[in-house]
């Protein structure tokens, strides 16, 4: 198999290892090697199969920088247990989700982006990808992946919320289209689990506000078939998703 593949310099630059000059210096100093420790060259290719015009082509997994395996290859999909008080932004003056990821990832191209967002005061499952098509697919209204939230409320539930949320007729303030039916499970006098089938701005908080209540704590437990409990992530932790976990998201 042959075909076009990125040059080593270009590839390392796209993974955030530095500017063109930085990466060329790494390679010139012999710090970029194959798994056996043999130094590589700027014009070596990265990919599978044989190079189109001689030279060397190595797979991502065979590359080393300073003896360490490379950062994840393009096409990554990451799950994080987002803490409260952290913003889904690159430029917020406070703590941001990127502070919890490897620093070099900020310089990747394509950028590693959150799949949807959780506001600063919401914790729970947050996904990231650098794959634009996957990002579009996972955030598309046509994707139909339910999202499950656990809400703690300021006042006792009134007992009518489940029927209202499931009706498909609830209209949020300032909107002109009713919400899709959502499922409410009562966990306690002031705690409930809510499953949504769409994503609107601050939707959970606004739904309870429409019933005369207020959300004082909000946590996303699951997206599609992928749950935070099953991932076993502590607050602030993240990890790459495997093939079986990606399948749960249709990703």
C-alpha positions, 0 to 999 in steps of 0.5 A, spaced: 500 500 500 502 506 498 499 513 498 500 520 501 503 521 508 505 527 512 512 528 513 515 527 520 516 534 521 509 536 519 506 530 523 510 532 530 508 539 529 500 538 528 501 534 535 503 540 538 511 538 539 513 545 537 513 550 531 517 548 525 523 550 527 522 547 534 521 540 531 526 541 526 531 542 532 528 535 535 529 531 529 536 534 528 539 533 535 537 525 534 531 526 539 526 523 535 527 515 533 523 509 532 522 504 537 529 501 536 532 508 538 534 509 531 534 517 529 529 519 524 529 525 519 525 530 517 523 527 510 521 520 513 513 519 513 508 517 518 503 512 516 502 505 514 504 501 508 510 503 504 512 510 502 510 512 495 517 514 493 522 510 497 525 513 504 522 511 510 515 510 513 513 509 520 506 508 524 505 512 529 506 507 534 513 506 532 515 513 533 519 516 540 521 523 542 526 523 548 525 515 548 517 516 550 511 514 546 508 520 542 502 523 544 495 520 542 494 520 534 489 524 530 482 522 531 482 521 539 476 521 543 477 523 550 472 522 556 473 527 562 470 527 569 469 535 569 469 538 576 465 544 578 468 551 577 472 549 571 470 552 564 469 549 557 474 555 554 481 556 552 481 563 554 477 564 561 481 568 566 479 562 571 481 555 571 479 551 564 478 544 562 484 544 558 488 545 565 486 538 566 489 535 559 496 535 557 499 542 556 502 540 549 494 538 547 493 546 546 497 546 540 495 540 536 492 542 530 486 540 529 485 543 536 482 538 541 475 541 542 469 539 547 463 535 544 458 540 547 459 544 553 458 543 561 457 550 564 462 552 570 457 550 575 456 543 572 460 537 573 460 530 570 462 527 563 465 531 558 468 528 551 473 531 547 475 530 540 480 533 535 476 530 529 471 535 526 467 530 523 466 526 529 465 533 533 459 534 528 456 527 528 456 527 536 453 534 537 448 534 531 441 533 533 440 527 529 445 523 533 439 522 538 444 520 544 440 521 550 444 525 556 442 523 563 443 529 569 442 528 576 440 535 579 439 537 586 434 542 588 433 548 592 426 546 594 422 540 594 419 537 588 412 538 587 410 531 584 407 534 577 414 535 574 415 528 571 408 529 567 410 536 565 417 534 563 414 528 559 408 531 556 412 534 550 409 541 551 413 544 556 415 551 553 421 555 556 421 562 557 424 566 550 423 560 546 417 558 541 418 551 540 416 546 546 421 541 549 422 534 547 419 529 552 424 528 557 424 522 563 424 524 570 426 519 576 425 522 583 431 520 587 429 524 594 425 530 596 430 535 593 434 530 588 432 527 581 435 524 575 433 527 568 434 524 561 434 529 555 433 527 548 436 534 546 440 540 548 438 547 549 442 552 553 442 551 560 436 546 559 435 542 566 436 549 570 431 552 565 426 546 566 426 546 573 425 554 573 419 553 569 416 549 575 418 554 580 424 551 583 431 552 582 437 547 581 443 548 586 447 542 583 448 539 577 452 533 574 452 529 568 452 522 569 452 519 562 451 520 554 448 515 550 450 508 553 457 511 556 456 512 564 461 516 568 460 510 573 462 505 568 469 509 566 471 509 573 474 517 573 475 521 579 473 528 579 478 531 574 481 525 571 480 523 564 482 518 559 482 515 552 476 511 550 477 504 547 473 502 541 467 498 545 466 505 549 466 509 542 461 504 540 456 506 545 456 513 543 455 511 536 462 514 534 
